[in-house]
Amino acid sequence: MSGVAVVAPYEHCEAVTRANARNFYYGIRLLPTPRRSAMCAIYSFARRVDDIADGPGGTEEKLAGLRAASDDLHGLGQPTDDRVMLALADAAERFPIPLDAFDDLIEGARMDVVGARYERYGDLITYCRRVAGSIGRLSLGVFGPAGDADADRRADDLGVAMQLTNILRDVGEDLAAGRVYLPGEDLAAFGCDLTAAPAPDALAGLIRFEAARAHGWFTVGRRLLPLLDRPSAACVATIAGTYEQLLRRIERQPQAVVRERVRVPAWSKAWVVARALVGSRT
């Protein structure tokens, strides 16, 4: 595809990313333009999959939508006027993006559609690896080093850490949609019934317990940073650092997750960026 022909698809993907993934976009702004464009193409297709799972319609309609998205993915490069698929096809030509990781993402979305619940922590981690670890592996195709087993593992770990943070942030929203992601064994251990106005102390204990686990995933996932070049390390450090700030805010106000979405203020994000840039130079 010519450089001119792909400009509009990439611009569309960047607009989608900027509008829907502020924390993610905050980090990828630090990348050179070709890498940032490729990351926006990856995000835009991932967003499409997520929107199918979370959008209107019944179970069968959503499952059909996911099958169609899978067909589009496996037909990548065929003639189309779909701007997301055009950008993704071009990105896959420029970078060694492991497109099969999208299959994991689609399977994770299918789990959402059928209303999967997670009795054990290990079951939840399997889900997190599918919906977020997959994004880490896809991103490595843009960042490099693609195909490095240790880098793949650490990117996957960071994805798990971020998804666990998202789950804690969205407890209230997910509950309103009929979804409970926190493991049943943990809910029982803390005597926390999310559907029946849990006792504040029980809820706080549960949220802080799960947050501590997420911190552990960030710790091992951050071992990815020395394996990346400077721009990629700064990008990943910014995204991970923003999520860690979010996790700390959740720990400070754990009972808020059932009432509102906890957010990271702009000044805190700016501090994370500055720290990431300094760290990438040392």
Secondary structure, 3 states (H helix, E strand, C coil): CCCCCCHHHHHHHHHHHHHHCHHHHHHHCCCCHHHHHHHHHHHHHHHHHHHHHHCCCCHHHHHHHHHHHHHHHHCCCCCCCCHHHHHHHHHHHHCCCCCCHHHHHHHHHHHHHCCCCCCCHHHHHHHHHHHHHHHHHHHHHHHCCCCCHHHHHHHHHHHHHHHHHHHHHCHHHHHHCCCCCCCHHHHHHCCCCHHHCCCHHHHHHHHHHHHHHHHHHHHHHHHHHHHCCHHHHHHHHHHHHHHHHHHHHHHHCHHHHHCCCCCCCHHHHHHHHHHHHHHHHC
